C-alpha cells in the first residue's frame, strides 16, 4: 500500500479528487508501508488459495458428474439394445406361431388325402 506523506492513500483511492491526484503525482516523497503491503499480499494469497480450493472442488464435481453421465448413457444404451433384441425375438416367435397352424393344416390336409 502506498501512502502520501500526509497519510492519504495513493491515487488508486477513489475518494480523492482529481486535484488530489495531481498533487500526489507531483509529490516526490512517497512512503510505502511494508507491513500494510505484506498484509495485502497475504490477504491476496489467501484469496487465491480459497479460489484454487473452490476450483479444485468444482473440477472434482465435474469429473464425478461426467463419469456418472457416461455410466448412465452406457446403461441406457445396453437397455435399449436388450429391448430391441427382445422385441425382435417376440416378433419372430409371433411369426412362427402364425405360420405353424398353416403348416399343420396343410399337413393334415395331405394326410387326409393319402388316407
N, C-alpha and C positions, 0 to 999 in steps of 0.2 A: 504494500500500500504506500502511496506517495502522498506526503503532506507538504503543504507550503510552510514557510517559516512561521506564519501567523496561526498555524494549526488547522487551516482549512484543507479539505481533501483536494486531490488533483482534479484536472479538468474533466475527468470522467464522471464527477459528481453532477447529477442532472439539476441539482438545486442551485447551482451557481449561474449567474447571469453571463451574457456574452462579455460584458465589461470585466467581470471577474476572471473569465477565461483568458482574456487579453492580458490582464495584469499578471496572471500566473505564467503565461508564456514568456513574458518579459522578465520575470523574476529569475535571477541567476542562482539563487540558493534554493536547492530542493533537498528536503530532508526525507530520507527513506527509513521507515521504521522496520527494522529487520524482524522484530518479534511479530508485528502485525502481518508482514509478508509471509513469514513462516507459518503463522496461524491460518492465513488464507490458503496457502499451498496445502497444508494438512487437511483443511476442510474440502478443498477441491479433490485431493487424493481420496479422501473418504467417500465423497460423492461418486467419483469414478469407480471405486471398488463396489459401491452399492449398485451402480448401474451394471457393472460387469456381472455381479451376482444375479441380478434380475434377468439379464440376457442369457446367462447360463441356464437359469430355471426355465425360461421360455424355450430355449433350444432343446432342452431335455423333454419338455412337454410336447414340443412339436415332433421330435423323433418318436416319442411314445405314440402320439396320435397317428403319425404316418404308419408306424408298424401295425397298430390296431386296424387301421383302414385297409392296409394290404391284406391282413388276415381275414377281415370281413369280406372283402371283394373276392378273395380266393374261395372262401366258404360258399358265398353266393354263386360263384361260377360252378363249383362242384355240385351244389344242389340243383342248379338249372340243368346241368348235363345229366344228372341222375333222373330228374323228372322227364327230360326228353327221351332218355332210354326206356324209362318205364312206360311212357305214352306209346312209343314205337312198339314195344313188346305187346302192350294191350291191343293195339291196332292189328298187329299180326295175329294175335290169338282170336280176335273177333273175326278177321278174315278167314282164318282156318275153321272156326266154328260155323260160319256162314257157308263155307264150301263143303264141309263134311256131310251135312244132310243131303245135299245134291248128289254127292258121290255115293252115299249109301242108297239113295233112291234109285240111282242108276244101276247099282249092283243088284238091288232087289228086283228091278225090272228084268235084268239079264237072267237072274236065277229063275224067275218065273217063266221066262220064255223057254229056257232049256228044260224045264220040267214039264 
